[in-house]
Amino acid sequence: MRVLQEGEIRRVGESTAVKVDARVVAATNKDLAAEVKAGRFREDLFYRLNVVTIPLPPLRDRREDVPLLAEHFAAKHAGARGATLTTEARDALLAYDWPGNVRELENAVARALALNPGGTILPEDLPDAVREAYGAPAPGAATSNRAPRSIAPAEPVPDPIVADRPSLDELNRRYAHRTLRELGGNKTRAAEALGIDRKTLSRLIGPED
């Protein structure tokens, strides 16, 4: 509490306080206002943390982000060898509700690439829960006697950012522009949301129009 209120810390074993200039970013999947009313979260701490709130809907409520994030994670985990997602794999990702949100999606993509070092992600490379939501057979399963499933894959949601298959540099630039627009042009908040500093953001978005 003293750190948040006074902006100073006291190192272990020292008697004098040291001023610090730090910004605290806190994240939670709880409704902290409700937790305060229920007595499960300190009210004074809540009001010191609750300066700027950025609500982030669960991934199931913003499915248009799934293909973009999947492509990003594929590039991240594939490295120099590169990676692609088949149309069927992308449809399977869109059909799943992602209760674990972005972290679960990244793990699913990383797992798929570990199972398929060739770099082309197929539905059978995805976790069981994702395949079941899509209706895809398990790897190596016989399909001749399989009964038709009543679950249809979700209709793909086209994303203009990736529609023309841009390069990774161009994809990063477009995503930075989108984040900046969604945050009302505030470069500081956009940089924080992207996990980069303002200088890097400026380089990404290029000169002002």
C-alpha positions in Angstrom: 0.0 0.0 0.0 2.8 2.4 0.8 4.5 1.7 -2.5 1.3 2.6 -4.4 0.4 5.6 -2.2 3.7 7.2 -1.6 5.8 5.9 -4.5 8.6 4.6 -2.2 10.1 1.4 -1.0 12.3 0.3 1.9 14.9 -2.3 1.1 15.3 -5.2 3.6 17.8 -4.3 6.2 17.7 -0.5 5.4 16.1 2.2 7.5 15.6 4.8 4.8 12.9 4.8 2.1 13.8 5.0 -1.6 11.6 6.8 -4.1 10.6 4.7 -7.1 9.0 5.8 -10.4 7.0 2.7 -11.5 3.7 2.0 -13.2 1.7 -0.9 -11.9 -0.3 -2.9 -14.4 -2.6 -5.4 -12.7 -4.9 -8.0 -14.4 -7.6 -10.3 -13.0 -10.5 -12.4 -14.2 -12.5 -11.5 -11.1 -15.1 -8.7 -10.7 -13.1 -6.8 -8.1 -15.9 -4.4 -7.3 -18.1 -7.4 -6.3 -15.1 -8.9 -4.4 -14.8 -5.7 -2.4 -18.5 -5.8 -1.5 -18.2 -9.4 -0.5 -15.3 -8.6 1.7 -12.8 -10.7 -0.2 -10.6 -7.9 -1.5 -9.3 -4.8 0.3 -11.3 -1.7 -0.6 -8.3 0.7 -0.2 -6.1 -1.5 -2.4 -8.9 -1.6 -5.0 -9.2 2.1 -5.3 -5.4 2.6 -5.5 -5.2 0.1 -8.3 -8.4 1.1 -10.1 -7.1 4.2 -12.0 -7.6 3.2 -15.6 -9.6 0.1 -16.3 -9.4 -1.7 -19.7 -12.1 -4.4 -20.0 -11.0 -7.2 -22.2 -13.8 -9.6 -23.4 -13.2 -13.3 -23.4 -11.8 -14.7 -26.6 -15.2 -16.5 -27.3 -16.8 -13.0 -27.6 -14.2 -11.7 -30.1 -13.7 -14.7 -32.4 -12.4 -12.3 -35.2 -9.2 -12.1 -33.2 -8.6 -15.9 -33.2 -7.1 -16.2 -36.7 -4.9 -13.2 -36.2 -3.6 -14.4 -32.8 -3.1 -18.0 -34.1 -1.0 -16.7 -37.1 1.0 -14.6 -34.7 1.7 -17.5 -32.3 2.5 -19.8 -35.2 5.1 -17.4 -36.4 6.4 -16.9 -32.9 6.8 -20.6 -32.1 7.9 -21.8 -35.6 10.8 -19.3 -35.8 12.9 -19.3 -39.0 11.2 -22.4 -40.4 7.8 -20.6 -40.7 4.4 -22.1 -40.2 0.9 -22.0 -41.7 -2.6 -23.0 -40.7 -4.8 -24.9 -43.1 -8.3 -23.6 -43.7 -9.7 -26.5 -41.7 -7.4 -25.9 -38.8 -8.5 -22.2 -38.7 -12.1 -23.3 -38.8 -11.5 -25.6 -35.9 -9.9 -22.8 -33.8 -13.0 -20.6 -34.6 -15.4 -23.4 -33.5 -13.9 -23.6 -30.0 -14.9 -21.4 -27.1 -11.4 -21.0 -25.5 -12.2 -21.0 -21.8 -8.5 -20.5 -21.2 -8.5 -17.5 -23.5 -5.4 -16.3 -25.3 -3.0 -18.4 -23.2 -4.9 -21.6 -24.1 -4.8 -20.6 -27.8 -1.1 -20.0 -27.7 -0.5 -23.4 -26.0 -2.7 -25.1 -28.7 -0.7 -23.6 -31.5 2.6 -24.4 -29.9 1.5 -28.0 -29.3 0.4 -28.4 -32.9 3.8 -27.2 -34.1 5.6 -29.6 -31.7 3.5 -32.5 -33.1 3.9 -31.4 -36.7 7.5 -30.1 -37.3 6.6 -29.7 -41.0 5.1 -26.3 -40.1 1.6 -26.9 -41.6 -1.0 -27.0 -38.8 -3.8 -29.5 -39.4 -7.0 -30.1 -37.4 -5.6 -33.4 -36.1 -2.6 -31.5 -34.6 -4.9 -29.6 -32.3 -5.9 -30.6 -28.7 -8.7 -33.0 -28.2 -11.2 -30.4 -27.0 -10.7 -28.2 -30.0 -11.1 -31.2 -32.4 -14.2 -32.3 -30.6 -15.8 -28.9 -30.9 -15.1 -28.9 -34.6 -16.1 -32.5 -35.2 -12.7 -33.6 -36.5 -11.5 -37.2 -35.9 -8.7 -38.0 -33.5 -5.3 -38.7 -35.1 -5.1 -42.2 -36.5 -8.8 -42.9 -35.8 -10.7 -44.9 -38.3 -13.4 -42.8 -40.0 -15.3 -45.4 -42.1 -17.8 -46.3 -39.3 -18.0 -42.9 -37.7 -21.5 -41.6 -37.3 -22.1 -38.1 -38.7 -21.8 -35.4 -36.0 -24.5 -32.8 -35.5 -22.0 -30.1 -34.5 -21.2 -27.8 -37.4 -18.0 -25.7 -37.5 -18.5 -22.0 -36.8 -18.6 -19.8 -39.8 -15.2 -18.3 -40.3 -15.1 -14.6 -39.6 -12.8 -12.8 -42.1 -10.4 -10.4 -40.7 -9.3 -7.6 -43.0 -5.9 -7.5 -41.3 -4.9 -10.9 -42.6 -7.2 -11.2 -45.6 -4.3 -10.5 -48.1 -1.8 -12.6 -46.2 0.6 -9.7 -45.3 4.2 -10.2 -44.2 4.8 -10.4 -40.4 6.2 -6.9 -40.4 3.1 -5.6 -42.1 0.9 -7.6 -39.8 2.5 -6.1 -36.8 2.1 -2.6 -38.2 -1.6 -3.2 -38.9 -2.3 -4.6 -35.5 -0.5 -1.7 -33.9 -2.7 0.7 -35.9 -5.8 -1.2 -34.8 -4.9 -1.1 -31.2 -4.1 2.6 -31.4 -7.6 3.3 -33.0 -9.4 1.2 -30.4 -7.7 3.2 -27.6 -8.7 6.5 -29.0 -5.3 7.4 -30.4 -3.6 7.3 -27.0 -0.1 6.1 -27.8 0.9 5.5 -24.2 -2.1 3.2 -23.6 -1.6 1.5 -27.0 2.0 0.8 -26.2 1.1 -0.6 -22.8 -1.6 -2.9 -24.4 0.9 -4.2 -26.9 3.7 -4.7 -24.4 6.1 -2.3 -26.1 7.4 1.2 -25.4 6.3 4.3 -27.3 9.4 4.5 -29.5 8.8 1.0 -30.7 5.1 1.8 -31.3 6.1 4.9 -33.3 8.4 2.8 -35.5 5.7 0.2 -36.1 3.0 2.7 -37.1 5.4 4.8 -39.2 5.1 8.6 -39.8 1.8 10.3 -39.2 -0.4 10.8 -42.2 
